[in-house]
């Protein structure tokens, strides 16, 4: 009996040792192949202000401040004495809440928007969800994972072969990746068809405040879901080599770029985390407290009775960030610009695979649009405020912020979409998703005039035209970059998709049309 127990215990110890050795062997080559979590997001995006402590990272999104518009309040005292709420009643609480809001509104002179994201970077072995997500990005980008010999030349040569269970799991993962990739391509084609026809494929989301939310606290759920980089790839958008033409070194670097840019999608949001936001200048300060939402984001619009010069966001004693405050004046001209295929070459019309290659693999310097830097910079120098509006998810903020700096684009507020899916729909050209943001911007600045800039690939013209009709006299001009007309030298039987290897990228100056109102 004792001997059997001893042999059983010895076998268990041996099995544990073998499993541990196999895990370490897999981890050695997993960093480049995408089996372990090793990407340092702040290090991958050195031009983006990402603050970090041991377990959490935080980034503040570009936003704006504006002069406060006072509300038209009803008389505070009811004309009928019987309508005066009784002390302690629900109506009494509502009455005093409104009185507090009235008091804050009457003394406020500016509204300051603060938006940001707090997340925990993934550590340790890759989860199945993240393995599938990376596999999807690889398949749609057209690059394969590096072999173990390429990924870790110093790895131990004697590695145990994967067992039947592991092989079956990998097979199931590959089947799921193939199905999801096909679904993404089909959905993208349908979204493109609907967008080109000027239609809407989904109902606009309800207006729940968006950028205009003004709250000191947010009661949000505590569901914890996987969340929500980097720069220097070597694949050129102009060269556009196929996967078969890549050398081993190019393939390795392509995988490094993909792993860096997709890293923000692998993070864990910090949910229901209390955040203290300090607004201050040399003589005065105030604070607000908010909770992060299910995506780890926080949004606050603070009504203040002074003009702050800076805002400091404090998550804990080791995690804080500071951002300057710039007030956009009530009168003037604002530029609202799309991003993909307007200021950044994404080639939306070519389908999901080309979009993924341009987003996750190719060199950002090759994705600039000729003439945009000079045009936008000149307008910014003349005092035009800039607002960038895109259907890209917030997880791509580090990539976009790096691209804006690399491309020399002027600073401005950035408006992206919140997304927590498995890459389905992250680039779909759904026009109505932009409408809420556009309406908020026009509402926030009721006396400013606007220039609207977009492209012909995402129904921007239809959305901008509706906006101009709904706001007569406020839209100075609409500029649309033509990205759907084939190049002049394209033959009758040639593909209409833009071939980056043979054709010059169309510039903003020679392929834009203007419709003034």
C-alpha positions, 0 to 999 in steps of 0.5 A, a space after each residue: 500500500 505504502 509503495 503504491 502511494 509512493 510510486 503514485 506520488 513520484 509519478 505526479 511529481 514527474 508529470 508536474 516537472 515535465 509540464 513545467 519544462 514544456 511550458 518554459 520551452 513553449 514560452 521561450 519561443 512564444 514571445 515572437 510567435 504570439 504565445 505569451 504576453 511580452 509586449 511593452 505597450 509604453 515602450 512600443 509607442 514612445 511618442 504616446 504619453 502612456 503612464 504605467 505602474 507595476 500592474 496598470 497603465 493609463 492614457 489620456 485622450 485628446 479632448 477640449 474645453 469650451 465656454 460654458 453655456 448657461 441653461 434656461 431654468 424654470 423658476 425654483 419656487 413653484 407658483 402653487 404652494 401645494 407643489 412644494 415637495 415635502 422634506 424627506 420625500 423623493 421629490 424633495 431629493 430631486 428638488 435639491 439635486 436640481 437646485 445644486 445643478 442650477 447653482 453649479 450652472 449659474 456660476 460656471 464659466 467653462 466646461 472641461 472634458 477629460 477622457 482616458 483609459 486604464 487597463 492592465 497589460 496581459 502577463 503570462 501565457 496567452 489566453 485562448 481568446 487572445 491566441 484566436 485574436 492574434 491568429 485572426 489578425 495574422 490571417 487577415 494581414 496575410 502573414 504567418 507566425 514565425 517558426 520556432 527556430 526563427 522566433 527563439 534561436 537560443 531555445 532548447 533544441 529538445 522540446 517535447 512534441 505537443 500532445 494529442 489534446 494540445 494538437 486538437 485544441 490548436 486545430 479547433 483554434 485554426 478552424 475558428 480563426 478561419 470561420 471568423 476571418 471569412 465572417 469579417 470579410 463578408 461583413 466588411 463587404 456588406 457594410 461597404 455596399 450599404 455605405 456606398 449606396 448612402 444607406 445605414 446598416 444599423 440604427 444610430 445609438 441612443 444619445 446618452 450624453 457622449 462627450 456632453 456627460 457631466 457627472 461627478 460619479 458614474 454607477 457602472 457595472 463591474 463586469 470584467 472582460 478582455 479589453 479593450 503597437 508599434 511603430 517601425 514596421 519595414 513593410 512598405 505600402 508602396 511596395 506591397 509585397 505578398 507573403 511569399 515575397 517576404 524574407 525571413 527577416 521581413 516576416 519576423 519584423 512584420 510579426 513584431 509590428 503586428 504584436 506591438 500594434 495589437 497589444 492594446 486589444 489584449 489588455 484587461 480593462 480596470 472596471 469600476 475604478 475610482 478616478 480623481 481628476 484635479 483641475 487647477 491653475 496658479 491660484 485655484 483648483 477643484 476636483 471631480 471623482 468618476 468611476 471607469 466603465 466596463 471598458 476601463 474608460 472614464 469620461 467627465 465634463 466638469 463645469 468650473 467657475 475658473 479657467 484651469 491651465 492643467 488637469 491631473 488624473 489620479 488613479 492611485 498614488 503610483 498612477 497619475 497623468 497631467 494634461 494641459 487645458 486649451 479652451 476653444 472659443 465660441 466664435 471661429 472656424 472648426 475643422 472636422 476631419 475623418 481619419 481613414 483614407 482622408 488623412 491616413 491611407 487605409 484602403 478601406 475599399 480594398 477589403 478587410 485584408 488590405 485594411 489589416 495590413 495597413 493597420 497592423 503591419 505596414 510602415 506608418 510613414 508610407 500611409 500619409 496622404 500628400 498635401 494633408 500636412 501642409 493644408 491642415 497645418 496652414 489652417 491650424 496656424 490661422 486659428 482653425 480648431 481641429 477635431 479628428 473623427 473616426 470609426 476606428 476603436 480606441 485600442 488603436 489610439 497609440 497607433 493613430 497618435 504615433 501616426 499623427 506625430 509622424 505625419 506632422 498633423 496639427 493637434 486636435 481632439 480625437 473621437 473614436 469608438 468604444 469596442 470590445 469584440 473579437 476584431 469583427 467590425 472594427 473597420 466597418 464603414 458604418 456611417 451612422 456611428 459618426 453622426 452622434 459625435 458630429 452632432 455633439 460637436 455642433 451642439 457644443 459650439 453653436 456659433 462656430 462655423 465648420 469645415 467637413 473633410 472626408 473621403 468617398 469610401 465611407 459615406 462621408 458625403 451623405 453624412 456631411 450633407 445631412 449635417 449641412 441641411 440640418 444646420 443651415 449656414 454653419 457648414 462653410 464647405 465639404 471636402 471629399 477625397 476621391 478614393 473609389 475612382 480607379 486610376 486613369 491608367 487602369 485598363 477595362 479588365 484591371 482591378 479597380 482596387 488601388 495597387 500600392 505597388 504600381 500606382 502613386 497614392 492620390 494626394 489630397 490636392 489632386 483628388 478632392 472635391 468641394 461642395 460649399 453651402 
